[in-house]
Amino acid sequence: MLIDSYGRAIDYLRISVTDRCNFHCVYCDPPTDRPARRARVPESTLKFDTFARIARVAATLGVRKIKITGGEPLLYQDIVPLVERLAITPGILDLSITTNGSRLEGLARPLFQAGLRRINLSIDSLRPERFFRMTHGGDLDATLRGFELARELGFQVKINTVALDGWNADELSDFVSFAETRGVEVRFIEFMPLCGPGWSPGLFVSATAMRDRIRRDHALAPIEADGVATRFATARGGRIGFITTMSDPFCDGCRRMRLTAWGTLRPCLFSAREVDLRPLLANGDDALREAFQRAAAEKPRRNAVLAGQEDPNRLDIRSVGG
């Protein structure tokens, strides 16, 4: 198994299949960071059979859960064959994808047929004009059509919402009502300093403040946590969760590692430390296993940004996946 230097077992691999995205969300790809970001991100992207091979090697080391991320992973040309390959990889017990939903209506059915069953759908506003402004061009109706089709096909769908003061913090109760009427879970995520100079503390809303706002309209009862989310149920049967990456970091229980689109392993979202797999791809799988072990040993104990040990301007959530 993959055990890091602090005794945490790594069983979760997030695979970023592309750094490209057709949205430019204010918390991920703000205009202030785009020139610098283009200089940071390598050009190459791995082929789907290489992603599948690395995932297979990870499974032999105890990885049981894989999430496909981006960028926007549904822009990746071979997303369906990749899902098909990952879905039958021995040892992988949980496969999911996170998407902005813009292409979901056309891909939901082939993805379901390929073996995918879980989707995390990013929706940051339920108001079409605001959604358009927050994403710099996104079509809320298209995203919701993909969402409804996914539910119809039988996907388990969770909604991810990044709360930003002055943008969508006044919609938190609306999202809870949305969860209640659609039978889905909404996860509210704290804004993280992973967008270069686009980070603004003035936009940050803590999970405690989110809960206080929601409780004005909805009674909340704690329920069992799920992974990194603190979860609650509402009186009308809704389920919501809070991802407290900034206000209450969950580093002690972090079991994740990330594979970038260009073939490096990142043991922590908040650190630029990485192990490059590309020189090893011509070798046998043992070389890749050793690289995973090195990456696990490099995993920091705590969030390096919050500890003042990492420059957040070097980090780019769009390139390494959330």
Backbone bond lengths (Angstrom), bond angles and torsions (degrees), N, CA, C in turn:
res aa  C-N    CA-C-N  psi(-1)  N-CA   C-N-CA  omega(-1)  CA-C   N-CA-C  phi
1 M - - - 1.457 - - 1.516 110.52 -
2 L 1.337 115.26 162.43 1.457 121.63 176.16 1.518 108.39 -89.73
3 I 1.314 116.99 110.77 1.460 122.36 177.87 1.519 107.54 -119.22
4 D 1.337 117.26 125.95 1.460 118.72 -179.14 1.527 110.40 -82.77
5 S 1.315 116.22 -176.74 1.463 120.99 -174.02 1.521 113.14 -68.93
6 Y 1.339 117.42 -10.94 1.457 121.32 -177.13 1.532 111.48 -114.42
7 G 1.346 115.80 16.40 1.448 120.59 173.85 1.515 115.34 83.74
8 R 1.339 118.01 8.00 1.466 120.28 179.14 1.524 109.86 -85.01
9 A 1.324 116.07 129.70 1.464 121.14 178.48 1.527 108.83 -85.09
10 I 1.326 116.53 124.34 1.467 121.66 -178.84 1.521 108.32 -90.83
11 D 1.332 116.30 111.97 1.471 120.03 -179.62 1.521 112.91 -127.42
12 Y 1.333 116.93 12.56 1.466 122.10 -173.14 1.528 108.56 -133.47
13 L 1.334 117.07 119.77 1.463 122.70 178.80 1.523 109.30 -117.08
14 R 1.316 115.88 124.84 1.461 121.36 174.71 1.527 107.80 -102.45
15 I 1.315 116.79 123.58 1.464 122.75 -174.95 1.516 109.63 -108.86
16 S 1.327 116.99 113.10 1.459 122.04 174.90 1.523 108.17 -88.05
17 V 1.334 117.21 110.93 1.458 120.24 -174.10 1.528 112.90 -88.68
18 T 1.323 117.63 -13.20 1.459 121.32 176.63 1.522 108.76 -161.35
19 D 1.325 116.33 149.23 1.457 119.36 173.12 1.529 110.86 -94.85
20 R 1.342 116.94 -2.98 1.467 120.65 -179.97 1.532 110.50 -76.15
21 C 1.323 115.81 148.53 1.460 120.86 175.02 1.524 108.36 -151.49
22 N 1.325 116.03 144.77 1.459 120.24 177.82 1.521 112.07 -91.93
23 F 1.332 117.53 1.30 1.455 122.52 170.64 1.524 108.75 -110.03
24 H 1.319 116.09 156.81 1.465 122.12 174.34 1.528 107.39 -129.18
25 C 1.318 115.30 69.76 1.462 120.68 -173.37 1.530 110.92 -65.72
26 V 1.320 115.34 146.41 1.459 120.67 -172.55 1.521 112.37 -64.30
27 Y 1.333 118.90 -24.66 1.460 121.45 -177.63 1.525 112.14 -97.14
28 C 1.328 117.85 -3.49 1.462 121.51 -174.30 1.523 111.74 -121.55
29 D 1.315 116.72 -44.44 1.468 121.26 -174.31 1.524 109.99 -136.82
30 P 1.336 117.03 61.55 1.468 119.62 -178.74 1.519 111.58 -68.59
31 P 1.336 117.84 152.81 1.473 120.45 -178.08 1.519 113.53 -56.47
32 T 1.336 117.70 -30.98 1.463 120.39 -177.73 1.514 112.72 -64.36
33 D 1.329 118.28 -21.87 1.461 120.94 -173.47 1.527 113.66 -105.56
34 R 1.319 118.25 -7.67 1.468 118.54 -170.31 1.533 113.75 -63.56
35 P 1.341 120.90 -44.43 1.478 118.79 178.62 1.526 112.26 -61.21
36 A 1.350 117.00 -44.05 1.463 119.83 -179.53 1.518 110.37 -65.67
37 R 1.326 116.66 -38.58 1.459 120.51 -178.67 1.524 111.16 -63.55
38 R 1.330 116.82 -41.03 1.467 119.53 179.79 1.525 110.91 -60.77
39 A 1.334 116.57 -30.76 1.467 119.84 179.58 1.521 111.68 -77.14
40 R 1.352 117.61 -24.00 1.453 120.96 -175.77 1.522 113.25 -85.27
41 V 1.328 116.91 -31.42 1.465 120.45 -167.42 1.522 111.33 -90.09
42 P 1.320 118.63 126.26 1.468 121.19 176.42 1.525 111.78 -63.83
43 E 1.314 116.08 160.57 1.464 121.27 -176.82 1.531 112.42 -81.01
44 S 1.326 117.51 -35.63 1.460 120.45 -167.77 1.519 112.46 -78.13
45 T 1.328 115.43 149.73 1.457 123.29 174.38 1.527 107.54 -130.10
46 L 1.322 117.03 139.78 1.452 120.95 -179.11 1.527 111.09 -67.57
47 K 1.323 116.33 153.30 1.457 122.37 173.79 1.531 109.30 -77.75
48 F 1.346 115.68 159.03 1.460 118.33 -173.30 1.531 111.96 -65.73
49 D 1.336 117.80 -32.51 1.463 118.24 179.65 1.536 111.27 -70.53
50 T 1.347 116.90 -26.42 1.461 119.99 175.59 1.522 110.52 -72.96
51 F 1.341 116.74 -43.71 1.459 119.24 173.91 1.526 110.10 -55.61
52 A 1.333 116.43 -45.07 1.464 121.16 -177.51 1.525 110.64 -63.96
53 R 1.330 116.73 -39.78 1.469 119.94 179.22 1.524 110.95 -64.01
54 I 1.325 116.90 -45.48 1.462 120.49 -179.50 1.525 110.17 -62.95
55 A 1.335 116.83 -40.01 1.463 120.34 177.96 1.526 110.87 -63.38
56 R 1.335 116.57 -39.47 1.469 120.18 178.98 1.525 110.58 -63.27
57 V 1.324 116.65 -41.99 1.459 120.45 177.45 1.528 110.03 -63.70
58 A 1.334 116.66 -42.54 1.465 120.03 179.34 1.523 110.77 -60.38
59 A 1.330 116.80 -38.15 1.468 120.73 -179.98 1.525 111.56 -63.18
60 T 1.344 117.04 -33.65 1.467 119.51 178.26 1.518 111.51 -69.24
61 L 1.342 116.95 -15.20 1.465 121.98 -179.72 1.530 111.84 -101.21
62 G 1.312 117.15 7.69 1.453 119.74 176.46 1.507 116.14 105.10
63 V 1.337 118.67 0.39 1.467 119.84 174.89 1.522 108.63 -69.49
64 R 1.320 115.96 127.42 1.460 121.46 -177.39 1.521 113.01 -119.15
65 K 1.324 116.14 -13.50 1.465 120.35 -175.06 1.523 109.06 -128.95
66 I 1.333 116.67 132.26 1.458 122.21 178.09 1.523 109.12 -129.74
67 K 1.319 115.62 133.17 1.464 121.25 170.62 1.517 108.39 -120.06
68 I 1.321 116.84 129.21 1.462 122.68 176.89 1.523 108.16 -89.59
69 T 1.351 115.22 126.54 1.461 120.22 -176.10 1.522 109.64 -130.64
70 G 1.313 115.96 -167.95 1.457 123.27 177.50 1.517 108.66 -150.55
71 G 1.342 115.54 -144.53 1.434 132.36 15.64 1.520 113.69 35.48
72 E 1.323 112.53 -157.90 1.463 120.00 175.98 1.526 108.24 -104.95
73 P 1.335 118.51 105.35 1.465 120.72 -172.56 1.520 114.46 -64.45
74 L 1.327 118.65 -22.49 1.462 119.13 179.96 1.528 111.93 -76.69
75 L 1.334 117.50 -2.63 1.462 121.23 170.42 1.527 111.48 -85.16
76 Y 1.325 116.58 -14.18 1.466 120.53 -178.86 1.525 108.94 -70.03
77 Q 1.319 116.13 126.15 1.464 122.09 -171.42 1.525 112.83 -56.98
78 D 1.317 117.38 -38.17 1.466 121.36 -174.64 1.522 112.69 -105.34
79 I 1.324 117.34 32.56 1.453 119.45 -175.31 1.526 111.98 -63.35
80 V 1.320 118.68 -38.89 1.467 120.09 -178.68 1.529 111.73 -68.39
81 P 1.337 120.47 -50.60 1.470 118.39 176.63 1.526 113.45 -62.28
82 L 1.336 117.44 -31.42 1.471 119.16 176.50 1.522 110.37 -65.06
83 V 1.327 117.20 -46.05 1.465 120.32 177.73 1.523 110.31 -59.87
84 E 1.326 116.34 -42.70 1.460 120.49 -179.58 1.522 111.19 -59.64
85 R 1.338 116.45 -41.07 1.463 120.62 -179.99 1.541 111.25 -70.89
86 L 1.323 116.50 -43.33 1.456 119.47 -178.59 1.521 111.85 -66.60
87 A 1.337 116.30 -34.17 1.464 120.63 -176.32 1.525 112.24 -64.99
88 I 1.321 117.40 -22.45 1.466 120.14 -179.43 1.529 112.19 -110.02
89 T 1.323 116.62 11.60 1.470 119.75 179.24 1.528 110.01 -71.54
90 P 1.320 118.73 122.54 1.467 120.94 179.73 1.530 111.11 -56.52
91 G 1.314 115.75 132.55 1.456 121.25 177.73 1.509 114.39 96.94
92 I 1.320 118.33 -22.58 1.466 120.84 179.51 1.527 108.48 -82.45
93 L 1.319 115.93 115.23 1.455 121.63 -174.81 1.523 112.93 -102.67
94 D 1.323 117.04 -16.25 1.463 120.80 -175.42 1.520 108.50 -142.81
95 L 1.328 116.86 118.19 1.464 122.57 -179.72 1.522 108.39 -126.22
96 S 1.325 116.58 128.26 1.462 120.10 179.55 1.524 109.44 -144.48
97 I 1.320 115.58 173.75 1.457 121.37 -179.47 1.524 108.05 -140.77
98 T 1.312 117.02 145.88 1.461 121.03 173.21 1.522 108.33 -114.08
99 T 1.331 116.99 132.82 1.456 121.51 -171.25 1.520 111.17 -147.54
100 N 1.338 116.28 155.39 1.460 119.61 173.27 1.527 112.23 -83.05
101 G 1.329 116.74 -5.28 1.457 121.04 172.99 1.511 116.08 81.52
102 S 1.320 117.80 -1.49 1.467 119.49 -175.54 1.521 112.50 -64.91
103 R 1.327 118.05 -28.84 1.459 122.01 179.57 1.528 112.41 -113.06
104 L 1.303 115.91 11.13 1.460 119.56 -173.92 1.528 112.67 -68.55
105 E 1.314 117.35 -35.47 1.465 119.75 -178.45 1.532 111.11 -57.75
106 G 1.322 117.49 -39.09 1.452 120.87 -179.01 1.517 114.41 -83.88
107 L 1.342 117.30 -18.32 1.467 120.29 -174.33 1.525 114.14 -113.15
108 A 1.324 118.35 -9.70 1.459 120.37 -176.37 1.519 111.72 -57.76
109 R 1.321 117.43 -46.40 1.463 120.07 -176.35 1.529 111.78 -66.04
110 P 1.358 120.24 -50.78 1.471 118.70 177.84 1.523 113.22 -62.67
111 L 1.320 118.22 -31.85 1.463 120.06 177.14 1.531 110.53 -68.30
112 F 1.315 116.76 -39.53 1.468 119.79 177.42 1.526 110.33 -64.67
113 Q 1.331 115.78 -42.46 1.467 120.06 178.97 1.527 111.20 -65.61
114 A 1.335 117.03 -27.83 1.468 121.05 178.83 1.520 112.38 -77.86
115 G 1.340 117.46 -11.90 1.455 119.75 176.31 1.512 116.10 117.09
116 L 1.331 117.59 -0.52 1.464 120.31 178.81 1.528 109.68 -76.22
117 R 1.337 116.81 140.92 1.464 120.79 -179.93 1.523 113.37 -131.42
118 R 1.321 118.26 -13.37 1.466 119.57 -177.45 1.518 110.51 -126.97
119 I 1.325 115.81 136.83 1.464 122.87 -179.96 1.520 109.38 -133.21
120 N 1.330 116.21 133.63 1.459 122.14 166.60 1.516 107.53 -103.83
121 L 1.319 116.22 119.04 1.462 122.14 -173.41 1.521 109.64 -109.84
122 S 1.328 116.80 121.39 1.463 121.35 -179.18 1.527 110.05 -84.56
123 I 1.319 116.05 117.09 1.464 122.57 174.49 1.528 106.56 -136.34
124 D 1.316 117.29 118.35 1.457 120.99 -174.72 1.521 113.87 -107.12
125 S 1.318 116.76 -3.35 1.462 120.62 172.76 1.518 108.33 -157.03
126 L 1.330 115.67 144.94 1.460 121.55 175.58 1.527 110.95 -100.01
127 R 1.316 116.85 9.76 1.462 122.62 178.44 1.523 108.22 -108.55
128 P 1.323 118.75 117.85 1.474 120.95 -172.06 1.522 114.75 -53.06
129 E 1.318 118.35 -44.34 1.468 119.66 -177.64 1.523 111.09 -67.58
130 R 1.325 116.28 -40.69 1.467 119.78 178.85 1.526 110.24 -68.16
131 F 1.323 117.19 -41.51 1.465 121.23 176.35 1.530 110.09 -56.35
132 F 1.330 116.27 -43.39 1.469 121.34 179.18 1.525 110.48 -60.37
133 R 1.339 116.90 -43.33 1.465 120.17 -178.41 1.526 111.69 -71.42
134 M 1.325 117.78 -39.72 1.469 120.27 -177.87 1.521 111.99 -68.32
135 T 1.318 116.56 -31.36 1.465 120.87 -178.57 1.524 112.60 -98.35
136 H 1.338 116.76 -4.52 1.455 122.41 -174.49 1.539 111.13 56.86
137 G 1.337 115.75 53.20 1.459 119.30 172.66 1.507 116.41 125.66
138 G 1.325 118.82 -1.13 1.455 121.36 -177.22 1.525 113.07 -70.24
139 D 1.324 115.86 151.16 1.462 123.94 -179.01 1.526 108.06 -108.89
140 L 1.330 117.31 105.79 1.461 121.15 -177.71 1.522 111.44 -61.38
141 D 1.334 117.72 -39.11 1.468 120.25 -179.05 1.527 111.11 -60.13
142 A 1.331 117.23 -41.68 1.472 120.60 179.15 1.528 110.80 -63.82
143 T 1.329 116.22 -42.44 1.462 119.97 178.95 1.524 110.62 -63.37
144 L 1.331 117.53 -42.62 1.469 120.50 -178.96 1.523 111.81 -70.29
145 R 1.322 117.92 -30.91 1.471 119.23 174.85 1.531 109.93 -64.64
146 G 1.322 116.68 -42.24 1.460 119.84 176.56 1.515 111.50 -63.79
147 F 1.315 116.80 -39.12 1.458 121.90 177.79 1.529 111.68 -61.06
148 E 1.333 116.34 -47.19 1.468 119.67 -178.59 1.528 111.21 -65.75
149 L 1.324 117.43 -38.72 1.456 120.02 177.97 1.529 110.48 -64.92
150 A 1.325 116.81 -41.45 1.466 120.10 179.46 1.531 110.66 -60.97
151 R 1.313 117.48 -42.89 1.466 120.64 177.32 1.526 110.76 -62.62
152 E 1.331 116.17 -41.99 1.462 120.97 -179.48 1.524 111.20 -62.15
153 L 1.333 116.36 -37.90 1.465 120.58 -178.47 1.526 112.19 -73.87
154 G 1.317 117.26 -19.39 1.456 119.86 179.13 1.516 114.87 110.08
155 F 1.330 118.21 9.73 1.462 120.29 175.52 1.529 110.31 -66.51
156 Q 1.321 115.96 146.77 1.456 121.39 164.40 1.525 106.97 -85.59
157 V 1.323 116.81 117.27 1.459 121.07 -174.98 1.520 109.79 -115.16
158 K 1.319 115.99 132.28 1.461 122.18 169.68 1.530 108.15 -117.62
159 I 1.321 115.51 142.76 1.451 121.47 178.30 1.526 109.18 -97.91
160 N 1.323 117.45 130.52 1.457 123.15 174.49 1.523 109.27 -105.06
161 T 1.323 116.65 129.46 1.465 121.39 -179.42 1.521 109.11 -133.39
162 V 1.321 116.74 120.33 1.464 121.48 174.53 1.522 107.82 -88.38
163 A 1.315 116.73 119.85 1.464 121.07 -177.58 1.524 110.18 -85.04
164 L 1.324 115.96 127.53 1.460 121.94 179.61 1.529 109.11 -129.35
165 D 1.327 115.70 125.38 1.453 119.68 178.19 1.527 109.63 -66.06
166 G 1.325 116.43 133.13 1.453 120.91 -178.84 1.506 114.17 87.36
167 W 1.337 116.54 -6.96 1.460 120.76 178.37 1.526 111.52 -116.24
168 N 1.318 117.23 -62.95 1.473 119.74 -173.59 1.523 114.18 -135.72
169 A 1.337 117.46 6.35 1.460 119.40 -177.45 1.524 112.11 -63.49
170 D 1.318 117.73 -20.59 1.460 120.75 177.23 1.533 112.58 -80.27
171 E 1.339 117.67 -1.05 1.465 121.63 -179.92 1.523 113.56 -104.45
172 L 1.313 118.60 5.04 1.456 120.00 -174.41 1.524 111.82 -58.57
173 S 1.316 117.57 -44.75 1.465 120.15 178.85 1.519 111.58 -65.73
174 D 1.329 116.59 -32.99 1.470 119.83 176.51 1.524 110.50 -62.89
175 F 1.325 116.66 -39.84 1.467 119.82 178.37 1.532 111.26 -66.51
176 V 1.328 116.90 -36.19 1.465 119.19 176.96 1.522 110.16 -63.84
177 S 1.323 117.09 -43.47 1.467 120.41 176.92 1.518 110.73 -62.61
178 F 1.318 117.22 -37.82 1.457 122.13 176.49 1.532 110.27 -59.88
179 A 1.335 116.00 -43.61 1.460 120.23 178.87 1.526 111.02 -63.73
180 E 1.317 116.51 -39.24 1.457 120.48 -178.36 1.527 111.65 -65.84
181 T 1.316 117.02 -42.18 1.466 119.78 -175.41 1.517 112.89 -81.63
182 R 1.341 118.22 -23.25 1.473 121.22 -178.05 1.522 113.09 -99.41
183 G 1.316 117.73 -10.25 1.458 119.50 -179.03 1.510 113.57 69.27
184 V 1.343 117.49 34.41 1.459 122.04 178.18 1.522 108.76 -123.11
185 E 1.314 115.75 167.40 1.465 121.27 176.72 1.520 109.21 -101.93
186 V 1.335 115.80 137.36 1.461 121.95 175.89 1.517 108.29 -108.59
187 R 1.330 115.71 131.54 1.457 121.65 176.82 1.534 108.84 -109.53
188 F 1.318 116.47 122.01 1.456 122.02 177.21 1.531 108.44 -95.26
189 I 1.321 115.74 126.93 1.465 122.33 -171.58 1.520 110.06 -115.51
190 E 1.322 116.52 133.39 1.462 120.37 175.56 1.532 110.37 -71.26
191 F 1.309 115.72 141.35 1.465 123.23 177.08 1.529 108.86 -63.83
192 M 1.343 116.53 130.47 1.459 121.82 -175.78 1.532 110.70 -116.16
193 P 1.335 118.17 148.45 1.471 121.91 -179.40 1.524 111.80 -79.10
194 L 1.319 115.31 67.77 1.461 121.35 -177.15 1.528 111.16 -128.38
195 C 1.334 115.46 31.86 1.468 119.48 179.59 1.520 110.68 -134.61
196 G 1.342 115.57 35.46 1.454 120.05 177.22 1.515 111.68 61.48
197 P 1.326 117.90 -140.76 1.470 121.13 -178.32 1.519 113.36 -71.22
198 G 1.333 117.97 -2.25 1.458 120.45 176.20 1.516 113.04 -74.68
199 W 1.342 117.15 -10.50 1.460 120.55 179.15 1.529 110.15 -66.85
200 S 1.321 115.91 134.04 1.463 121.21 178.11 1.520 109.01 -138.52
201 P 1.333 118.70 113.64 1.467 120.66 178.83 1.523 112.56 -57.18
202 G 1.340 116.93 -25.56 1.452 120.13 -179.58 1.517 113.72 -66.09
203 L 1.332 117.53 -17.95 1.457 121.38 178.84 1.523 112.16 -89.45
204 F 1.324 117.08 -11.87 1.466 121.30 -172.45 1.522 111.62 -70.07
205 V 1.335 115.67 134.85 1.464 122.90 173.09 1.529 106.87 -126.18
206 S 1.310 117.39 120.80 1.467 120.04 -179.47 1.520 110.59 -73.83
207 A 1.318 115.67 158.60 1.463 119.97 177.95 1.525 110.85 -61.80
208 T 1.334 117.49 -34.49 1.468 119.92 177.86 1.518 110.74 -62.88
209 A 1.337 116.58 -43.71 1.464 119.98 177.79 1.527 111.23 -65.14
210 M 1.335 116.83 -37.68 1.474 119.52 176.76 1.520 110.88 -60.61
211 R 1.333 116.36 -47.41 1.462 119.83 -179.06 1.526 111.16 -61.23
212 D 1.339 116.31 -40.91 1.460 119.81 -179.98 1.531 110.76 -61.20
213 R 1.323 116.82 -40.36 1.468 119.87 179.39 1.519 110.78 -67.31
214 I 1.316 116.66 -42.64 1.466 120.72 -177.27 1.521 110.95 -66.37
215 R 1.326 116.88 -36.77 1.466 120.61 -177.41 1.528 113.05 -66.60
216 R 1.315 117.30 -13.79 1.459 118.77 174.52 1.524 111.46 -64.73
217 D 1.342 116.10 -27.59 1.463 120.79 -175.81 1.519 113.79 -119.38
218 H 1.338 117.60 -17.66 1.459 120.71 -173.55 1.525 109.97 -137.36
219 A 1.334 116.24 133.23 1.461 120.29 171.84 1.524 108.38 -77.84
220 L 1.343 116.39 135.70 1.456 121.62 -177.14 1.526 109.87 -119.48
221 A 1.326 115.75 133.06 1.461 121.72 176.34 1.521 108.62 -121.67
222 P 1.336 118.69 127.99 1.476 120.60 -179.19 1.528 111.17 -61.01
223 I 1.325 115.53 140.73 1.460 121.95 173.14 1.523 108.05 -130.00
224 E 1.308 116.41 176.86 1.463 121.22 -175.17 1.526 111.37 -59.16
225 A 1.330 115.67 135.55 1.468 120.91 177.51 1.523 109.71 -65.83
226 D 1.318 115.16 155.90 1.459 121.77 178.92 1.518 107.99 -133.11
227 G 1.321 117.07 103.36 1.459 119.45 -176.65 1.523 109.89 65.54
228 V 1.331 116.54 -122.95 1.458 121.30 -176.51 1.527 112.51 -93.61
229 A 1.302 118.27 -0.37 1.461 121.41 -174.87 1.524 111.92 -92.52
230 T 1.342 115.74 133.36 1.453 122.22 167.05 1.526 106.78 -86.98
231 R 1.346 117.22 124.10 1.465 120.48 -166.53 1.532 112.56 -118.17
232 F 1.346 114.11 152.21 1.454 121.89 179.45 1.524 108.92 -140.64
233 A 1.325 114.90 153.75 1.460 121.79 171.65 1.521 108.60 -111.69
234 T 1.332 116.22 149.89 1.456 121.06 176.66 1.524 109.65 -102.19
235 A 1.318 115.48 167.02 1.464 120.44 -178.00 1.523 111.79 -64.09
236 R 1.322 117.18 -24.07 1.465 120.93 -179.28 1.528 112.54 -97.41
237 G 1.311 117.26 15.74 1.455 120.37 174.39 1.508 115.76 89.50
238 G 1.320 117.96 8.74 1.464 120.38 177.48 1.520 111.33 -77.57
239 R 1.300 116.52 157.95 1.459 122.32 176.84 1.524 108.47 -129.32
240 I 1.323 116.04 129.89 1.457 120.35 178.80 1.522 108.61 -134.06
241 G 1.323 115.35 156.58 1.453 121.20 177.94 1.515 110.20 -137.62
242 F 1.314 116.30 159.59 1.461 122.40 178.97 1.524 108.79 -127.80
243 I 1.337 116.09 130.59 1.459 122.66 176.77 1.527 107.23 -103.09
244 T 1.328 116.42 107.72 1.467 122.23 -169.51 1.526 111.66 -100.83
245 T 1.311 116.64 50.63 1.469 121.00 -174.74 1.521 112.70 -57.64
246 M 1.331 117.35 -35.30 1.456 120.80 -175.41 1.524 112.71 -95.69
247 S 1.324 117.79 -46.60 1.464 120.54 -173.20 1.518 113.23 -80.67
248 D 1.316 117.43 -27.20 1.464 121.51 -179.18 1.526 108.83 -148.76
249 P 1.335 117.32 73.30 1.469 121.13 -174.06 1.523 112.47 -56.86
250 F 1.325 114.97 145.16 1.463 121.23 -177.47 1.522 110.62 -111.02
251 C 1.327 116.56 36.16 1.466 121.58 -174.50 1.527 112.72 -59.66
252 D 1.341 117.21 -36.66 1.466 119.47 -176.45 1.524 111.77 -60.45
253 G 1.333 116.75 -27.94 1.455 120.15 -179.44 1.511 114.08 -105.59
254 C 1.335 117.53 11.88 1.460 120.08 -176.97 1.525 110.84 -71.49
255 R 1.313 116.66 125.90 1.469 121.90 -178.45 1.522 110.38 -121.22
256 R 1.342 117.69 24.14 1.455 121.50 -170.84 1.518 113.43 -105.83
257 M 1.325 113.76 154.00 1.449 123.13 168.48 1.522 106.31 -140.94
258 R 1.331 117.34 154.41 1.457 121.09 -176.89 1.527 111.56 -124.46
259 L 1.332 115.17 138.52 1.457 122.35 173.73 1.512 107.68 -108.43
260 T 1.342 116.94 121.54 1.455 120.07 -179.83 1.524 110.85 -79.28
261 A 1.311 115.28 165.23 1.459 120.84 -177.92 1.521 112.11 -63.56
262 W 1.330 117.47 -23.90 1.473 120.13 -177.42 1.522 112.14 -102.96
263 G 1.351 117.99 9.94 1.450 119.34 166.95 1.501 117.83 98.01
264 T 1.341 118.18 27.34 1.453 120.04 174.43 1.523 109.58 -114.69
265 L 1.321 116.20 148.48 1.456 122.10 177.22 1.516 109.10 -95.70
266 R 1.323 116.47 125.64 1.460 122.64 175.39 1.531 108.41 -109.92
267 P 1.335 118.23 114.32 1.463 119.39 -179.29 1.517 114.16 -75.22
268 C 1.357 118.18 -14.62 1.461 120.39 -179.01 1.523 109.53 -147.53
269 L 1.319 116.10 135.86 1.462 121.21 179.46 1.520 111.64 -62.03
270 F 1.329 117.47 -30.31 1.459 122.05 -174.72 1.531 112.63 -100.37
271 S 1.320 116.58 24.90 1.455 120.57 177.76 1.527 109.73 -141.84
272 A 1.324 116.24 142.57 1.459 121.13 177.73 1.524 112.92 -85.23
273 R 1.334 117.57 0.87 1.464 119.92 176.07 1.527 109.11 -60.28
274 E 1.328 115.96 138.55 1.460 119.22 178.67 1.518 110.11 -158.10
275 V 1.326 114.17 160.55 1.459 122.56 175.86 1.515 107.10 -120.89
276 D 1.322 116.88 125.41 1.469 122.40 -175.12 1.530 109.98 -85.90
277 L 1.328 115.82 120.36 1.463 120.50 179.48 1.527 112.89 -89.05
278 R 1.307 117.58 -17.05 1.475 119.87 -172.09 1.520 113.89 -58.20
279 P 1.352 120.23 -42.76 1.466 118.58 179.10 1.521 113.06 -66.32
280 L 1.338 117.41 -14.06 1.456 121.49 -174.33 1.524 112.96 -97.70
281 L 1.326 117.26 -8.28 1.459 120.19 -171.99 1.528 112.44 -66.37
282 A 1.333 116.90 -25.24 1.464 119.58 178.31 1.525 112.26 -80.48
283 N 1.325 116.51 -8.83 1.463 121.14 -179.89 1.525 109.95 -94.34
284 G 1.282 117.22 -176.51 1.457 121.83 179.27 1.520 112.23 -76.60
285 D 1.329 115.64 174.66 1.454 120.75 -177.39 1.524 112.57 -67.24
286 D 1.325 117.61 -23.84 1.463 119.50 179.36 1.527 111.07 -61.12
287 A 1.333 116.89 -35.84 1.463 120.23 178.44 1.527 110.86 -64.48
288 L 1.336 116.60 -37.78 1.457 120.38 177.41 1.531 110.70 -68.46
289 R 1.314 116.76 -39.04 1.467 119.39 177.98 1.532 110.67 -61.65
290 E 1.319 116.29 -42.44 1.459 119.75 178.65 1.528 110.74 -63.17
291 A 1.344 116.79 -35.94 1.460 120.21 178.53 1.526 110.84 -66.22
292 F 1.324 117.01 -40.16 1.467 120.18 175.83 1.529 110.36 -60.67
293 Q 1.336 116.21 -40.72 1.458 119.58 179.44 1.529 110.86 -64.42
294 R 1.342 116.46 -39.49 1.465 119.76 177.89 1.524 110.85 -64.41
295 A 1.324 115.81 -41.66 1.461 119.52 179.57 1.527 111.07 -63.81
296 A 1.331 116.87 -40.51 1.465 120.11 177.40 1.527 110.65 -61.02
297 A 1.329 116.34 -39.57 1.467 120.35 179.50 1.522 111.67 -67.13
298 E 1.339 117.02 -23.85 1.460 122.30 -179.77 1.522 113.27 -85.63
299 K 1.325 117.56 -8.03 1.461 120.22 -176.43 1.528 110.48 -63.94
300 P 1.334 118.18 121.53 1.461 118.98 -178.81 1.530 111.62 -71.82
301 R 1.300 115.78 158.70 1.470 119.97 -178.48 1.527 111.00 -73.39
302 R 1.323 116.94 -35.71 1.460 121.25 -173.93 1.525 110.29 -131.41
303 N 1.320 115.75 165.92 1.461 123.70 173.53 1.528 109.02 -58.51
304 A 1.330 115.88 110.73 1.465 120.38 -173.13 1.520 112.14 -69.72
305 V 1.324 117.99 -27.63 1.472 120.84 178.03 1.520 109.91 -67.96
306 L 1.334 116.37 -48.40 1.462 119.62 -179.82 1.521 111.45 -65.32
307 A 1.330 116.18 -29.12 1.472 120.35 179.04 1.526 112.24 -81.56
308 G 1.343 117.55 -2.71 1.453 121.16 -179.66 1.508 113.87 74.91
309 Q 1.340 117.51 18.23 1.463 122.17 -177.19 1.519 113.12 -101.33
310 E 1.330 118.03 -2.12 1.459 121.82 -177.28 1.524 109.34 -139.68
311 D 1.323 115.71 137.87 1.461 121.37 176.14 1.528 108.39 -82.16
312 P 1.331 118.94 113.40 1.468 119.77 -177.58 1.516 113.66 -62.79
313 N 1.334 117.76 -19.51 1.462 119.53 178.24 1.525 112.35 -67.15
314 R 1.340 116.83 -15.67 1.469 120.62 177.61 1.531 111.38 -86.12
315 L 1.311 117.43 -8.04 1.461 121.67 -173.61 1.523 110.25 -105.87
316 D 1.313 115.42 146.58 1.458 120.60 -173.10 1.525 108.45 -146.58
317 I 1.322 116.73 101.09 1.455 120.12 -175.65 1.521 111.92 -61.28
318 R 1.321 116.61 -29.81 1.466 119.63 -178.11 1.522 111.11 -68.18
319 S 1.309 117.83 -24.16 1.447 121.12 -176.85 1.521 113.60 -91.91
320 V 1.322 117.23 -24.51 1.464 119.26 -176.18 1.524 112.60 -114.91
321 G 1.315 118.07 -0.16 1.465 120.61 -178.77 1.508 111.55 82.50
322 G 1.342 116.22 153.65 1.458 120.78 -177.28 1.513 112.41 -82.04
